[in-house]
Amino acid sequence: MLLLALLLLVLVGGLAVAVSGVATPERSTEGLTGEVADGELSYPRHSYEWANLQRNGDRLAYVHEGRVLSRVGVDVSEHQGAIDWQAVAGDGIGFAYIRLGYRGTSTGALARDARFSDNLAGARAAGLDCGVYVFSQAISEEEAREEARMALDALGGAALQLPVAFDFEIAAAGTGASRAKGLSRDQMSSIARAFAREMKAGGYDTVIYGNAADLGRYRMSDLVDYPLWWAEYGTPVPTTRSRFSLWQYTNEGSVAGIRGSVDLNIDLTQAQ
């Protein structure tokens, strides 16, 4: 009888735990960007309803109650060559992110994108909203500030409609090993914040760009003050639950005025 009583107590206790779990469920971490700290999500969740996402060829639109709450844009660099920006604007593109410059993955040398000035001037003349991005390989806060100062110097106070993007990737295609491969999450987060603070002092906001692997290298709880630009290809909807403003959804887009394939992005700011 004692054994039976103990068995019943265990079963009831287990049921009580299960019922308690239903009443106050732990927040799921599946599909989230970045680490999880102390059982809590490290970055706020988005509230998008992907049933509202519509696809027409390689173009996406977020439509809610008959209203389009999104726009499609491109991101480009010198690798696209000369661009006919009037044709780009005429093909339904609403904004452009233009590479401003980069730090070398092995040497660490800073360089301005060869077509930055032409692309920014052309996109603005075509009436597109513009942002710029900096490919970082900073290994210290001072190097991050140096990259920001390069951007501020190149912009010269020019007005941008979109935040400056901080793009930190460990191994960009064809560039070899990254000098920043061994950085910790704390170091990565401090570097991103140093860049953003320097840009803010110069009058520009910052958005953090990356795919799941890139963003997973940050301590995301330290970056909640900055919007995200999520990169993920080959999926009908983003798999992350983390809040983001932009989604780079393909690198195989086709846009009039741009030779070859180009990255396409959907801006979901209005849908947040």
C-alpha positions in Angstrom: 0.0 0.0 0.0 2.8 2.4 0.9 4.4 1.7 -2.5 1.1 2.3 -4.3 0.7 5.6 -2.4 4.1 6.7 -3.3 3.5 5.9 -7.0 0.2 7.9 -7.0 2.0 10.8 -5.4 4.6 10.8 -8.1 2.0 10.6 -10.8 -0.1 13.4 -9.3 3.0 15.5 -8.8 3.9 15.0 -12.5 0.4 16.0 -13.6 0.6 19.1 -11.4 3.8 20.1 -13.1 2.3 19.5 -16.5 -0.8 21.5 -15.7 1.3 24.3 -14.3 3.3 24.3 -17.5 0.1 24.8 -19.6 -1.1 27.6 -17.4 2.3 29.5 -17.6 4.1 28.2 -20.6 7.8 28.9 -21.1 8.3 31.1 -24.2 9.5 29.0 -27.1 13.0 29.6 -28.5 12.5 27.7 -31.7 13.6 29.6 -34.8 15.0 32.6 -32.9 18.1 34.5 -33.7 21.0 34.6 -31.2 21.6 33.0 -27.9 19.0 32.5 -25.1 20.0 34.0 -21.7 18.5 32.7 -18.5 15.6 31.0 -20.3 14.4 34.3 -21.8 14.3 35.3 -25.4 17.4 37.4 -26.2 15.7 39.6 -28.8 12.0 40.7 -29.0 9.6 38.7 -31.2 8.0 40.1 -34.4 4.2 40.1 -34.8 4.0 39.5 -38.6 1.3 37.2 -39.9 2.8 35.5 -42.9 -0.6 34.6 -44.4 -0.5 38.3 -45.4 2.7 37.8 -47.5 2.0 37.6 -51.3 4.4 36.6 -54.0 4.4 37.6 -57.7 7.4 36.1 -59.4 10.4 37.3 -57.4 8.5 40.2 -55.8 6.9 40.1 -52.4 4.2 42.2 -50.8 2.7 42.3 -47.3 -1.0 43.0 -47.7 -3.3 43.5 -44.7 -7.0 44.2 -45.2 -6.4 45.4 -48.7 -3.5 47.7 -47.8 0.1 47.1 -49.0 2.3 47.6 -46.0 5.6 46.9 -47.6 7.9 47.8 -50.5 10.7 46.0 -52.4 14.2 47.2 -52.7 17.7 46.2 -53.9 21.1 46.2 -52.3 24.1 46.8 -54.6 27.8 47.3 -54.8 30.5 47.8 -57.4 30.0 44.2 -58.4 26.8 45.1 -60.3 28.8 47.5 -62.5 27.0 50.6 -64.0 23.3 50.7 -63.0 20.5 52.5 -64.9 18.7 53.8 -61.8 15.8 55.3 -63.7 15.0 51.8 -65.1 15.4 50.4 -61.6 12.8 52.8 -60.2 10.5 52.1 -63.2 10.6 48.4 -62.4 8.7 48.9 -59.1 11.7 49.2 -56.8 11.2 51.6 -53.9 14.5 51.7 -52.1 18.2 50.9 -52.4 20.9 50.0 -50.1 24.3 50.9 -51.5 27.6 49.6 -50.3 29.7 52.5 -49.0 32.9 50.7 -48.2 34.5 47.7 -46.5 37.3 46.4 -44.4 39.5 43.6 -45.9 38.9 40.2 -44.5 42.6 39.4 -44.2 44.6 42.7 -44.3 42.0 44.8 -42.4 42.5 47.7 -44.8 39.6 50.1 -45.3 38.4 50.9 -48.8 35.5 52.8 -50.3 33.3 51.0 -52.9 34.4 52.1 -56.3 30.8 52.9 -57.4 29.5 54.3 -54.1 29.2 57.9 -55.2 27.7 57.1 -58.6 25.2 54.7 -57.2 24.0 57.0 -54.4 23.7 60.0 -56.7 21.9 57.8 -59.3 19.4 56.2 -56.9 18.6 59.6 -55.3 18.0 61.2 -58.7 15.6 58.4 -59.6 13.6 59.1 -56.5 14.5 56.0 -54.5 14.8 56.1 -50.7 18.4 55.3 -49.9 20.5 53.7 -47.3 24.1 52.6 -47.2 25.9 49.6 -45.8 29.4 49.0 -44.5 31.1 45.6 -44.6 32.9 45.3 -41.3 35.8 43.2 -40.2 36.6 45.2 -37.1 38.3 43.3 -34.3 38.0 46.1 -31.7 35.7 49.0 -30.8 38.3 51.5 -32.1 38.3 49.8 -35.5 34.5 49.9 -35.5 34.6 53.6 -34.8 37.1 53.9 -37.6 34.7 52.3 -40.0 32.0 54.6 -38.9 34.2 57.6 -39.4 34.9 56.4 -42.9 31.2 56.2 -43.6 30.6 59.7 -42.1 33.3 61.2 -44.2 32.0 59.5 -47.4 28.4 60.7 -46.7 29.4 64.2 -45.9 26.1 64.9 -44.1 24.0 63.6 -47.0 20.4 62.8 -46.0 19.4 59.1 -45.9 15.9 57.7 -45.6 17.1 54.4 -44.2 19.5 53.5 -41.4 23.1 52.8 -42.1 23.6 49.0 -42.2 26.3 47.3 -40.2 27.2 44.1 -42.1 29.6 41.8 -40.3 30.2 38.4 -42.0 32.9 35.9 -41.1 33.6 34.7 -44.6 32.1 36.6 -47.5 32.0 34.6 -50.7 35.4 34.4 -52.4 37.3 36.5 -49.8 38.9 33.7 -47.8 39.3 33.4 -44.0 38.1 36.3 -41.8 40.5 38.1 -39.5 37.6 38.4 -37.0 36.8 34.7 -36.8 37.8 34.3 -33.1 35.8 37.1 -31.6 33.4 36.3 -28.8 29.8 37.3 -28.6 30.6 40.0 -26.1 33.3 41.4 -28.4 31.0 41.3 -31.4 28.2 43.1 -29.6 30.6 45.8 -28.3 32.0 46.3 -31.8 28.5 46.7 -33.3 27.5 49.1 -30.5 30.6 51.2 -31.0 29.9 51.5 -34.7 26.2 52.5 -34.0 27.2 55.0 -31.4 29.7 56.7 -33.7 27.1 56.8 -36.5 24.5 58.2 -34.1 26.9 61.0 -33.0 27.2 61.9 -36.7 23.4 62.0 -37.2 22.6 58.5 -38.6 20.8 55.5 -37.2 22.1 51.9 -37.6 20.5 48.6 -38.6 22.3 45.3 -37.9 22.4 43.0 -41.0 22.9 39.2 -41.0 21.7 35.7 -41.5 21.1 33.3 -38.6 24.8 32.4 -38.4 25.9 36.1 -38.5 23.4 37.3 -35.9 24.1 34.3 -33.7 27.6 35.5 -33.1 26.2 38.6 -31.2 24.8 38.7 -27.7 21.5 39.8 -29.1 20.2 41.0 -25.7 22.8 43.7 -26.0 21.4 44.9 -29.4 17.7 45.3 -28.7 18.0 49.1 -29.3 18.8 48.5 -33.0 16.6 47.1 -35.8 17.6 44.0 -37.7 17.9 43.3 -41.4 17.4 39.6 -41.7 18.9 37.6 -44.5 17.5 34.2 -45.5 17.0 32.6 -49.0 15.1 29.7 -50.3 12.2 29.8 -47.8 8.6 31.0 -48.4 8.6 32.9 -45.1 11.4 33.9 -42.7 12.0 31.2 -40.1 13.1 33.5 -37.3 10.7 34.8 -34.7 13.0 37.7 -33.8 11.7 41.2 -34.7 13.2 42.6 -37.9 12.4 45.5 -40.3 14.0 44.2 -43.5 14.2 40.8 -45.1 16.8 40.0 -47.8 14.9 37.1 -49.3 16.9 36.3 -52.5 20.2 36.9 -54.2 18.8 35.9 -57.6 16.4 38.8 -58.2 15.9 40.3 -61.7 15.5 44.1 -62.0 15.5 46.3 -65.1 18.6 48.4 -65.3 20.8 46.0 -63.3 22.9 43.4 -65.2 22.7 39.9 -63.8 21.2 38.8 -60.5 20.7 41.2 -57.6 19.7 40.9 -53.9 16.0 41.7 -53.3 14.7 42.9 -49.9 11.2 43.6 -48.5 10.8 46.5 -46.1 8.2 45.6 -43.5 8.5 48.7 -41.3 4.9 49.7 -41.9 3.7 46.3 -41.0 5.2 46.2 -37.5 
